[in-house]
Amino acid sequence: MSMDVLIVDDSAAIRKILIRVLQQTELPLGEVVEAADGIEALDRLKQKRFSLIFSDINMPNMDGIQMLSQIRDNAEWSGIPVVMITTEGSQAKVLEAVDLGARGYVRKPFTADQIKEKLAGIF
């Protein structure tokens, strides 16, 4: 069964890098959809069911923490695994994401092996 993935990051370059990295993981990828911030991500979630979400923490309009909170508050979306991707130096934000139900995080810059390792604990 293929996995549809939502990638949320305000950097188009990071989104493209993550798509390439996911293609190297040998996961059964289906459609990979991009969003530039939390607001756009929530709109995408209303249109499609995803197997996995990768999200940056620091974004304009709606950050990853606010988005994660809304995902967890929605019964239809609450079970979707969310992995945070961050340059965040503050452990407080990362811990807040984990407290809200993030399935983990990876720091930028990341490697394909780091993404594989993180996903191995989820799937």
C-alpha positions as CSV (number, residue, x, y, z in Angstrom):
1,M,0.0,0.0,0.0
2,S,1.5,3.4,-1.0
3,M,1.8,6.2,1.5
4,D,0.6,9.7,0.7
5,V,2.8,12.2,2.4
6,L,2.3,15.9,3.2
7,I,5.4,18.1,3.5
8,V,5.0,21.4,5.3
9,D,7.8,23.9,5.2
10,D,8.0,27.6,4.2
11,S,11.2,26.8,2.3
12,A,10.5,25.4,-1.2
13,A,14.2,24.1,-1.3
14,I,13.7,22.1,1.9
15,R,10.5,20.6,0.6
16,K,12.2,19.5,-2.6
17,I,15.2,18.1,-0.6
18,L,12.8,16.1,1.6
19,I,11.0,14.7,-1.4
20,R,14.3,13.5,-2.9
21,V,15.3,12.0,0.5
22,L,11.9,10.2,0.8
23,Q,12.4,8.7,-2.6
24,Q,15.7,7.3,-1.4
25,T,14.1,5.6,1.6
26,E,12.5,2.7,-0.4
27,L,9.1,3.5,1.3
28,P,6.1,2.7,-0.8
29,L,5.5,6.4,-1.7
30,G,2.2,7.5,-3.2
31,E,1.4,11.2,-3.8
32,V,3.7,13.7,-2.1
33,V,1.9,17.0,-1.5
34,E,3.6,20.3,-0.4
35,A,2.3,23.1,1.8
36,A,4.2,26.4,2.7
37,D,2.7,26.9,6.2
38,G,0.2,25.4,8.7
39,I,-2.8,27.1,7.1
40,E,-2.1,25.7,3.7
41,A,-1.4,22.2,5.3
42,L,-4.8,22.2,7.0
43,D,-6.4,23.1,3.7
44,R,-4.6,20.1,2.1
45,L,-5.8,17.8,5.0
46,K,-9.4,18.8,4.3
47,Q,-9.0,17.6,0.7
48,K,-7.0,14.4,1.1
49,R,-6.1,11.7,3.6
50,F,-2.4,11.4,4.3
51,S,-0.4,8.5,5.8
52,L,2.4,10.8,7.1
53,I,3.1,14.5,7.7
54,F,6.6,16.1,7.9
55,S,6.4,19.7,9.2
56,D,8.8,22.5,10.0
57,I,8.3,24.1,13.3
58,N,9.1,27.8,12.4
59,M,6.9,29.1,9.6
60,P,4.9,32.3,9.0
61,N,1.1,32.5,9.3
62,M,0.7,29.3,11.3
63,D,3.8,27.5,12.7
64,G,4.2,23.8,13.1
65,I,3.2,23.7,16.7
66,Q,-0.1,25.5,16.1
67,M,-0.8,23.2,13.1
68,L,0.0,20.1,15.1
69,S,-2.3,21.2,17.8
70,Q,-5.2,21.6,15.3
71,I,-4.4,18.2,13.8
72,R,-4.5,16.5,17.2
73,D,-7.8,18.2,18.0
74,N,-9.4,16.8,14.9
75,A,-10.7,13.3,15.3
76,E,-10.3,12.6,11.5
77,W,-6.7,13.6,11.5
78,S,-5.5,12.9,15.0
79,G,-4.0,9.5,14.2
80,I,-1.7,10.7,11.3
81,P,1.9,10.4,12.3
82,V,3.6,13.9,12.3
83,V,7.4,14.2,12.3
84,M,8.8,17.7,13.0
85,I,11.8,19.0,11.0
86,T,13.6,21.9,12.6
87,T,16.6,24.0,12.9
88,E,15.1,25.0,16.3
89,G,17.9,25.5,18.8
90,S,15.4,25.6,21.7
91,Q,14.6,22.2,23.1
92,A,11.4,23.8,24.5
93,K,9.7,24.0,21.1
94,V,10.7,20.4,20.2
95,L,9.5,19.1,23.5
96,E,6.2,21.0,23.1
97,A,5.7,19.3,19.7
98,V,6.4,15.9,21.2
99,D,4.0,16.7,24.1
100,L,1.4,17.5,21.4
101,G,1.9,14.1,19.9
102,A,4.6,14.5,17.3
103,R,6.1,11.1,16.5
104,G,9.6,12.6,16.7
105,Y,11.8,15.1,15.0
106,V,14.8,15.5,12.8
107,R,17.2,18.5,12.7
108,K,18.1,20.3,9.5
109,P,20.3,19.5,7.6
110,F,19.1,15.9,7.5
111,T,20.2,12.8,5.6
112,A,18.3,10.0,4.0
113,D,19.5,7.6,6.7
114,Q,18.2,9.9,9.5
115,I,14.8,10.0,7.8
116,K,14.8,6.2,7.3
117,E,15.7,5.7,10.9
118,K,12.9,8.0,12.1
119,L,10.3,6.3,9.9
120,A,11.4,2.8,11.0
121,G,10.2,3.7,14.4
122,I,6.8,4.7,13.0
123,F,6.0,2.1,10.3
